Amino acid sequence: MEKYIYKLIWTYSFFISLAWTIYTIFSSWGTNCFDMKNSYITIIVLLFELIWSNFIKPASEEE
C-alpha cells in the first residue's frame, strides 16, 4: 500500500509540475515583463518534484 501511495504522489507531482511549467510559459508569452510570483512557484514545484523523485521515493523502495 505504501508503494502505491508513493507512486500516486509521484504521478500527481509530475503532472502538476508539467502543467504548471506549460501554464507559466504560455501565460508569459508575448508579455514585456517577467512575473516573479510564477517563477518562484515554478521553482518550488520543480524542486519538490526533484526531491520526491530522487530522495524520498528511492528511500521508500529500499525498505
Biopython code that builds the backbone (N, CA, C, O; Angstrom):
import numpy as np
from Bio.PDB.StructureBuilder import StructureBuilder

atoms = [
    (1, "MET", "N", (0.820, -1.198, 0.000)),
    (1, "MET", "CA", (0.000, 0.000, 0.000)),
    (1, "MET", "C", (0.865, 1.264, 0.000)),
    (1, "MET", "O", (0.519, 2.273, -0.613)),
    (2, "GLU", "N", (2.015, 1.180, 0.713)),
    (2, "GLU", "CA", (2.885, 2.348, 0.781)),
    (2, "GLU", "C", (3.480, 2.686, -0.588)),
    (2, "GLU", "O", (3.579, 3.857, -0.952)),
    (3, "LYS", "N", (3.873, 1.660, -1.344)),
    (3, "LYS", "CA", (4.434, 1.916, -2.668)),
    (3, "LYS", "C", (3.387, 2.535, -3.585)),
    (3, "LYS", "O", (3.715, 3.377, -4.421)),
    (4, "TYR", "N", (2.144, 2.129, -3.438)),
    (4, "TYR", "CA", (1.062, 2.720, -4.229)),
    (4, "TYR", "C", (0.917, 4.206, -3.922)),
    (4, "TYR", "O", (0.735, 5.012, -4.834)),
    (5, "ILE", "N", (0.996, 4.573, -2.656)),
    (5, "ILE", "CA", (0.869, 5.980, -2.254)),
    (5, "ILE", "C", (2.048, 6.791, -2.798)),
    (5, "ILE", "O", (1.857, 7.900, -3.298)),
    (6, "TYR", "N", (3.271, 6.242, -2.705)),
    (6, "TYR", "CA", (4.435, 6.957, -3.235)),
    (6, "TYR", "C", (4.335, 7.141, -4.744)),
    (6, "TYR", "O", (4.668, 8.207, -5.262)),
    (7, "LYS", "N", (3.877, 6.107, -5.455)),
    (7, "LYS", "CA", (3.717, 6.235, -6.908)),
    (7, "LYS", "C", (2.605, 7.217, -7.254)),
    (7, "LYS", "O", (2.712, 7.953, -8.235)),
    (8, "LEU", "N", (1.548, 7.235, -6.466)),
    (8, "LEU", "CA", (0.451, 8.169, -6.692)),
    (8, "LEU", "C", (0.912, 9.605, -6.479)),
    (8, "LEU", "O", (0.594, 10.479, -7.286)),
    (9, "ILE", "N", (1.647, 9.861, -5.420)),
    (9, "ILE", "CA", (2.169, 11.202, -5.163)),
    (9, "ILE", "C", (3.163, 11.595, -6.245)),
    (9, "ILE", "O", (3.179, 12.750, -6.670)),
    (10, "TRP", "N", (4.003, 10.649, -6.704)),
    (10, "TRP", "CA", (4.942, 10.952, -7.774)),
    (10, "TRP", "C", (4.207, 11.325, -9.056)),
    (10, "TRP", "O", (4.594, 12.269, -9.744)),
    (11, "THR", "N", (3.155, 10.591, -9.375)),
    (11, "THR", "CA", (2.384, 10.883, -10.587)),
    (11, "THR", "C", (1.725, 12.247, -10.495)),
    (11, "THR", "O", (1.792, 13.034, -11.440)),
    (12, "TYR", "N", (1.089, 12.538, -9.367)),
    (12, "TYR", "CA", (0.471, 13.851, -9.191)),
    (12, "TYR", "C", (1.502, 14.971, -9.264)),
    (12, "TYR", "O", (1.271, 15.979, -9.932)),
    (13, "SER", "N", (2.624, 14.810, -8.594)),
    (13, "SER", "CA", (3.623, 15.877, -8.600)),
    (13, "SER", "C", (4.222, 16.062, -9.990)),
    (13, "SER", "O", (4.526, 17.187, -10.386)),
    (14, "PHE", "N", (4.394, 14.976, -10.732)),
    (14, "PHE", "CA", (4.911, 15.089, -12.093)),
    (14, "PHE", "C", (3.943, 15.864, -12.987)),
    (14, "PHE", "O", (4.355, 16.779, -13.700)),
    (15, "PHE", "N", (2.668, 15.504, -12.952)),
    (15, "PHE", "CA", (1.702, 16.179, -13.808)),
    (15, "PHE", "C", (1.454, 17.629, -13.380)),
    (15, "PHE", "O", (1.234, 18.496, -14.226)),
    (16, "ILE", "N", (1.490, 17.889, -12.089)),
    (16, "ILE", "CA", (1.329, 19.267, -11.617)),
    (16, "ILE", "C", (2.520, 20.114, -12.060)),
    (16, "ILE", "O", (2.342, 21.241, -12.521)),
    (17, "SER", "N", (3.734, 19.578, -11.925)),
    (17, "SER", "CA", (4.907, 20.346, -12.352)),
    (17, "SER", "C", (4.911, 20.557, -13.861)),
    (17, "SER", "O", (5.275, 21.634, -14.333)),
    (18, "LEU", "N", (4.512, 19.550, -14.616)),
    (18, "LEU", "CA", (4.441, 19.689, -16.062)),
    (18, "LEU", "C", (3.384, 20.708, -16.469)),
    (18, "LEU", "O", (3.644, 21.577, -17.301)),
    (19, "ALA", "N", (2.198, 20.604, -15.886)),
    (19, "ALA", "CA", (1.116, 21.537, -16.227)),
    (19, "ALA", "C", (1.463, 22.957, -15.807)),
    (19, "ALA", "O", (1.202, 23.897, -16.557)),
    (20, "TRP", "N", (2.045, 23.134, -14.627)),
    (20, "TRP", "CA", (2.384, 24.480, -14.166)),
    (20, "TRP", "C", (3.466, 25.106, -15.039)),
    (20, "TRP", "O", (3.408, 26.298, -15.338)),
    (21, "THR", "N", (4.452, 24.313, -15.449)),
    (21, "THR", "CA", (5.506, 24.838, -16.318)),
    (21, "THR", "C", (4.938, 25.266, -17.667)),
    (21, "THR", "O", (5.292, 26.327, -18.181)),
    (22, "ILE", "N", (4.074, 24.458, -18.233)),
    (22, "ILE", "CA", (3.439, 24.816, -19.506)),
    (22, "ILE", "C", (2.563, 26.052, -19.340)),
    (22, "ILE", "O", (2.569, 26.932, -20.202)),
    (23, "TYR", "N", (1.812, 26.130, -18.245)),
    (23, "TYR", "CA", (0.976, 27.304, -17.988)),
    (23, "TYR", "C", (1.831, 28.570, -17.870)),
    (23, "TYR", "O", (1.482, 29.613, -18.423)),
    (24, "THR", "N", (2.941, 28.472, -17.152)),
    (24, "THR", "CA", (3.806, 29.633, -16.973)),
    (24, "THR", "C", (4.393, 30.101, -18.298)),
    (24, "THR", "O", (4.475, 31.301, -18.557)),
    (25, "ILE", "N", (4.797, 29.160, -19.128)),
    (25, "ILE", "CA", (5.358, 29.530, -20.429)),
    (25, "ILE", "C", (4.310, 30.228, -21.285)),
    (25, "ILE", "O", (4.592, 31.275, -21.868)),
    (26, "PHE", "N", (3.105, 29.668, -21.372)),
    (26, "PHE", "CA", (2.082, 30.259, -22.219)),
    (26, "PHE", "C", (1.485, 31.535, -21.640)),
    (26, "PHE", "O", (1.062, 32.412, -22.393)),
    (27, "SER", "N", (1.444, 31.655, -20.315)),
    (27, "SER", "CA", (0.894, 32.882, -19.734)),
    (27, "SER", "C", (1.846, 34.062, -19.892)),
    (27, "SER", "O", (1.405, 35.211, -19.926)),
    (28, "SER", "N", (3.144, 33.792, -19.987)),
    (28, "SER", "CA", (4.097, 34.886, -20.163)),
    (28, "SER", "C", (4.436, 35.134, -21.632)),
    (28, "SER", "O", (5.227, 36.025, -21.943)),
    (29, "TRP", "N", (3.855, 34.369, -22.519)),
    (29, "TRP", "CA", (4.135, 34.503, -23.954)),
    (29, "TRP", "C", (3.646, 35.864, -24.447)),
    (29, "TRP", "O", (2.471, 36.196, -24.293)),
    (30, "GLY", "N", (4.523, 36.632, -25.024)),
    (30, "GLY", "CA", (4.167, 37.915, -25.610)),
    (30, "GLY", "C", (4.067, 39.065, -24.625)),
    (30, "GLY", "O", (3.657, 40.158, -25.016)),
    (31, "THR", "N", (4.421, 38.865, -23.372)),
    (31, "THR", "CA", (4.390, 39.958, -22.402)),
    (31, "THR", "C", (5.765, 40.598, -22.312)),
    (31, "THR", "O", (6.781, 39.974, -22.619)),
    (32, "ASN", "N", (5.779, 41.849, -21.888)),
    (32, "ASN", "CA", (7.038, 42.572, -21.769)),
    (32, "ASN", "C", (7.713, 42.355, -20.421)),
    (32, "ASN", "O", (8.922, 42.547, -20.294)),
    (33, "CYS", "N", (6.945, 41.958, -19.422)),
    (33, "CYS", "CA", (7.514, 41.816, -18.084)),
    (33, "CYS", "C", (7.551, 40.351, -17.680)),
    (33, "CYS", "O", (6.894, 39.502, -18.282)),
    (34, "PHE", "N", (8.330, 40.083, -16.653)),
    (34, "PHE", "CA", (8.511, 38.729, -16.140)),
    (34, "PHE", "C", (7.824, 38.646, -14.791)),
    (34, "PHE", "O", (8.118, 39.440, -13.897)),
    (35, "ASP", "N", (6.917, 37.700, -14.629)),
    (35, "ASP", "CA", (6.167, 37.565, -13.389)),
    (35, "ASP", "C", (6.974, 36.738, -12.383)),
    (35, "ASP", "O", (7.134, 35.528, -12.547)),
    (36, "MET", "N", (7.475, 37.400, -11.353)),
    (36, "MET", "CA", (8.321, 36.727, -10.365)),
    (36, "MET", "C", (7.544, 35.712, -9.532)),
    (36, "MET", "O", (8.099, 34.690, -9.129)),
    (37, "LYS", "N", (6.269, 35.981, -9.270)),
    (37, "LYS", "CA", (5.456, 35.033, -8.496)),
    (37, "LYS", "C", (5.377, 33.696, -9.221)),
    (37, "LYS", "O", (5.568, 32.647, -8.606)),
    (38, "ASN", "N", (5.100, 33.723, -10.509)),
    (38, "ASN", "CA", (5.034, 32.475, -11.276)),
    (38, "ASN", "C", (6.386, 31.774, -11.328)),
    (38, "ASN", "O", (6.447, 30.546, -11.289)),
    (39, "SER", "N", (7.451, 32.529, -11.414)),
    (39, "SER", "CA", (8.767, 31.890, -11.460)),
    (39, "SER", "C", (9.107, 31.230, -10.130)),
    (39, "SER", "O", (9.672, 30.137, -10.119)),
    (40, "TYR", "N", (8.778, 31.868, -9.010)),
    (40, "TYR", "CA", (9.031, 31.251, -7.712)),
    (40, "TYR", "C", (8.183, 29.998, -7.518)),
    (40, "TYR", "O", (8.675, 28.994, -7.005)),
    (41, "ILE", "N", (6.941, 30.045, -7.914)),
    (41, "ILE", "CA", (6.087, 28.862, -7.797)),
    (41, "ILE", "C", (6.612, 27.736, -8.685)),
    (41, "ILE", "O", (6.597, 26.572, -8.284)),
    (42, "THR", "N", (7.072, 28.073, -9.879)),
    (42, "THR", "CA", (7.632, 27.066, -10.780)),
    (42, "THR", "C", (8.864, 26.418, -10.168)),
    (42, "THR", "O", (9.020, 25.198, -10.229)),
    (43, "ILE", "N", (9.729, 27.214, -9.585)),
    (43, "ILE", "CA", (10.932, 26.677, -8.951)),
    (43, "ILE", "C", (10.568, 25.771, -7.789)),
    (43, "ILE", "O", (11.158, 24.701, -7.640)),
    (44, "ILE", "N", (9.616, 26.169, -6.965)),
    (44, "ILE", "CA", (9.201, 25.357, -5.823)),
    (44, "ILE", "C", (8.584, 24.038, -6.281)),
    (44, "ILE", "O", (8.889, 22.982, -5.728)),
    (45, "VAL", "N", (7.719, 24.099, -7.287)),
    (45, "VAL", "CA", (7.074, 22.879, -7.782)),
    (45, "VAL", "C", (8.113, 21.934, -8.383)),
    (45, "VAL", "O", (8.073, 20.732, -8.121)),
    (46, "LEU", "N", (9.031, 22.451, -9.175)),
    (46, "LEU", "CA", (10.042, 21.592, -9.781)),
    (46, "LEU", "C", (11.025, 21.048, -8.740)),
    (46, "LEU", "O", (11.474, 19.908, -8.859)),
    (47, "LEU", "N", (11.361, 21.837, -7.735)),
    (47, "LEU", "CA", (12.217, 21.331, -6.660)),
    (47, "LEU", "C", (11.537, 20.224, -5.876)),
    (47, "LEU", "O", (12.179, 19.237, -5.517)),
    (48, "PHE", "N", (10.241, 20.375, -5.605)),
    (48, "PHE", "CA", (9.509, 19.312, -4.923)),
    (48, "PHE", "C", (9.535, 18.039, -5.754)),
    (48, "PHE", "O", (9.740, 16.950, -5.219)),
    (49, "GLU", "N", (9.331, 18.171, -7.052)),
    (49, "GLU", "CA", (9.369, 17.000, -7.941)),
    (49, "GLU", "C", (10.746, 16.341, -7.913)),
    (49, "GLU", "O", (10.842, 15.116, -7.835)),
    (50, "LEU", "N", (11.802, 17.134, -7.974)),
    (50, "LEU", "CA", (13.151, 16.573, -7.942)),
    (50, "LEU", "C", (13.456, 15.891, -6.611)),
    (50, "LEU", "O", (14.008, 14.791, -6.587)),
    (51, "ILE", "N", (13.100, 16.533, -5.517)),
    (51, "ILE", "CA", (13.359, 15.951, -4.200)),
    (51, "ILE", "C", (12.563, 14.669, -4.020)),
    (51, "ILE", "O", (13.087, 13.677, -3.513)),
    (52, "TRP", "N", (11.298, 14.683, -4.434)),
    (52, "TRP", "CA", (10.465, 13.493, -4.272)),
    (52, "TRP", "C", (10.997, 12.337, -5.123)),
    (52, "TRP", "O", (11.099, 11.208, -4.643)),
    (53, "SER", "N", (11.330, 12.615, -6.369)),
    (53, "SER", "CA", (11.755, 11.555, -7.282)),
    (53, "SER", "C", (13.135, 11.000, -6.958)),
    (53, "SER", "O", (13.394, 9.819, -7.188)),
    (54, "ASN", "N", (14.022, 11.833, -6.428)),
    (54, "ASN", "CA", (15.401, 11.396, -6.246)),
    (54, "ASN", "C", (15.780, 11.028, -4.814)),
    (54, "ASN", "O", (16.759, 10.309, -4.611)),
    (55, "PHE", "N", (15.037, 11.496, -3.822)),
    (55, "PHE", "CA", (15.430, 11.223, -2.443)),
    (55, "PHE", "C", (14.367, 10.457, -1.662)),
    (55, "PHE", "O", (14.679, 9.449, -1.028)),
    (56, "ILE", "N", (13.140, 10.908, -1.693)),
    (56, "ILE", "CA", (12.112, 10.298, -0.874)),
    (56, "ILE", "C", (11.639, 8.976, -1.466)),
    (56, "ILE", "O", (11.569, 7.975, -0.752)),
    (57, "LYS", "N", (11.317, 8.953, -2.740)),
    (57, "LYS", "CA", (10.806, 7.742, -3.369)),
    (57, "LYS", "C", (11.835, 6.600, -3.374)),
    (57, "LYS", "O", (11.468, 5.476, -3.028)),
    (58, "PRO", "N", (13.111, 6.832, -3.750)),
    (58, "PRO", "CA", (14.078, 5.724, -3.703)),
    (58, "PRO", "C", (14.303, 5.199, -2.283)),
    (58, "PRO", "O", (14.523, 4.002, -2.098)),
    (59, "ALA", "N", (14.251, 6.061, -1.300)),
    (59, "ALA", "CA", (14.431, 5.595, 0.074)),
    (59, "ALA", "C", (13.288, 4.693, 0.507)),
    (59, "ALA", "O", (13.497, 3.768, 1.292)),
    (60, "SER", "N", (12.087, 4.946, 0.012)),
    (60, "SER", "CA", (10.947, 4.114, 0.387)),
    (60, "SER", "C", (10.975, 2.775, -0.335)),
    (60, "SER", "O", (10.427, 1.795, 0.171)),
    (61, "GLU", "N", (11.600, 2.710, -1.508)),
    (61, "GLU", "CA", (11.659, 1.470, -2.265)),
    (61, "GLU", "C", (12.726, 0.521, -1.742)),
    (61, "GLU", "O", (12.666, -0.677, -2.020)),
    (62, "GLU", "N", (13.700, 1.024, -0.992)),
    (62, "GLU", "CA", (14.760, 0.174, -0.448)),
    (62, "GLU", "C", (14.271, -0.679, 0.700)),
    (62, "GLU", "O", (14.830, -1.746, 0.957)),
    (63, "GLU", "N", (13.254, -0.240, 1.386)),
    (63, "GLU", "CA", (12.776, -0.960, 2.572)),
    (63, "GLU", "C", (12.074, -2.238, 2.214)),
    (63, "GLU", "O", (11.613, -2.959, 3.099)),
]
sb = StructureBuilder()
sb.init_structure("model")
sb.init_model(0)
sb.init_chain("A")
sb.init_seg("    ")
for serial, (resi, resn, name, xyz) in enumerate(atoms, 1):
    if name == "N":
        sb.init_residue(resn, " ", resi, " ")
    sb.init_atom(name, np.array(xyz, "f"), 0.0, 1.0, " ", f" {name:<3s}", serial, name[0])
structure = sb.get_structure()
